Amino acid sequence: MKLAINGGAKVRIKPFPAYRVIGEEEKQAVLSVLDSGVLSRYLGCWHDDFYGGPEVQALEREWAEYFGIRHAIAVNSCTSGLQCAVGAIGVEPGDEVIVSPYTMTASATAPLVFNAIPVFADIEPDYFCLDSASVESKITSRTRAIIVVDIFGLPYDMEKINSIARKHRLFVIEDTAQAPGAMYGGKYAGTLGDIGVFSLNYHKHIHCGEGGIVVTDNDELAERIRLIRNHAEAVVEAKGAQNLVNMIGFNFRMPEMEAAISRRQLKKLSGLIKTRMENCAYLAGRLAEIPAITPARIRESCSHAYYVQPFKFKAGLAGVSRDTFIDAVRAELPVTELREKEGPLLSCGYVKPLYLQPMFQQKIAYGACGYPFNLTQSDTISYQKGICPVAELMHERELFLHEMMRPGMTREDLDDVVKAFVKVWENRDELTGC
Ligand SMILES: *Cc1c(COP(=O)(O)O)cnc(C)c1O
């Protein structure tokens, strides 16, 4: 059977169904906000309305209750939530914050906003989250925090990383944008560190367009996060806040309609995760017949929320490289509705390790002269290629991932995905010729 990449017929042409999570409930919720006439109720001063309107506050109560945590603070993105978190813990210019190179860029740039310096540690070869031994090797007297990421939907190594943090008195900020609803033992991802940050952007499990939620059990940090969210500098005096460190406020406020949508979305989360887990288990089982492909492992006592489903590819067993193989599978598959321009939702390598971005390579963030990178002489700080070999290996050669387990895909749809992989596997000698 001729492969599509060599001009043969594709396994499937009809697009896969879109991931649609917005329904009648969200529509009604938005309409009632519009009818109320109050699209946001924040005031950027010390006043009853400093904490936002009824939908925002209801979302925060419901989110905190669902995840079993004292405080949930709605913001307009996970990116701004991460910035609130870094500011709230009181980083000083030139402090170091350990971050992952293998994540969405916002988790590594948040420290820079407060003139702190991202220090990259390597990732685990099995789980792709920050590796505890690598983290520990990057700690210096200037290290202030670790930003861990529950990458692809799997909780980070809470036990080891939290104990390193306790030993060195560091804060743990958990970026759980990709893992809402994942569990570590009896606790939800997002509640495993000192501060957790969720995303509600369009691409995530549940969404309101753009939005984020910061969670913490720490009353003082919660209040500092609320200040940074809403014009801190104009509020601290009347509020009587004593600690002025990093109290330059922003406007990171979530509007009422987004909060109303998010409340309805939260009710759908557990059902959506269950479907993702079932679809991923089905695909992993069916693809097991291909020896060169192994589904990523799940950390002990954790559940995976599958923002994407990662796999490892062994080129040695296939006789072709990952990129050649996956390109051929992509050629067999159709696009997904609403995301047609992205091509099939199957890709190689995830992101280029973030330290290879021009900002780190050239050390240009604020102004042209190396600030804030030039605040440190620390020799743990390097952005050279080679500093995180596991992340580089995953990016360049071993990891691929797909989003085709999203709810809305039927068994028949998933079977077409399997057919594409099997067809390419069985005809892989077509890829080795010249
Ligand atoms: C999506 C994502 C973010 C950013 O979320 P926004 O809400 O778009 O700011 C941050 N970190 C990770 C790991 C993400 O996947």
The ligand as an SDF file (V2000), in Angstrom:
LIG
                    3D

 15 15  0  0  0  0  0  0  0  0999 V2000
   -0.9090   27.4580   28.0880 C   0  0  0  0  0  0  0  0  0  0  0  0
    0.2040   27.4800   29.0400 C   0  0  0  0  0  0  0  0  0  0  0  0
    0.5900   28.6460   29.7190 C   0  0  0  0  0  0  0  0  0  0  0  0
    0.0330   29.9940   29.3960 C   0  0  0  0  0  0  0  0  0  0  0  0
   -1.3160   30.0900   29.5970 O   0  0  0  0  0  0  0  0  0  0  0  0
   -2.0740   31.4440   29.1820 P   0  0  0  0  0  0  0  0  0  0  0  0
   -3.3520   31.3290   29.9580 O   0  0  0  0  0  0  0  0  0  0  0  0
   -2.2560   31.4040   27.7250 O   0  0  0  0  0  0  0  0  0  0  0  0
   -1.2630   32.5830   29.6280 O   0  0  0  0  0  0  0  0  0  0  0  0
    1.5800   28.5640   30.6560 C   0  0  0  0  0  0  0  0  0  0  0  0
    2.1930   27.4170   30.9290 N   0  0  0  0  0  0  0  0  0  0  0  0
    1.8670   26.2600   30.3000 C   0  0  0  0  0  0  0  0  0  0  0  0
    2.5880   25.0060   30.6630 C   0  0  0  0  0  0  0  0  0  0  0  0
    0.8710   26.2680   29.3130 C   0  0  0  0  0  0  0  0  0  0  0  0
    0.5720   25.1370   28.6850 O   0  0  0  0  0  0  0  0  0  0  0  0
  1  2  1  0
  2  3  1  0
  2 14  2  0
  3  4  1  0
  3 10  2  0
  4  5  1  0
  5  6  1  0
  6  7  2  0
  6  8  1  0
  6  9  1  0
 10 11  1  0
 11 12  2  0
 12 13  1  0
 12 14  1  0
 14 15  1  0
M  END
$$$$
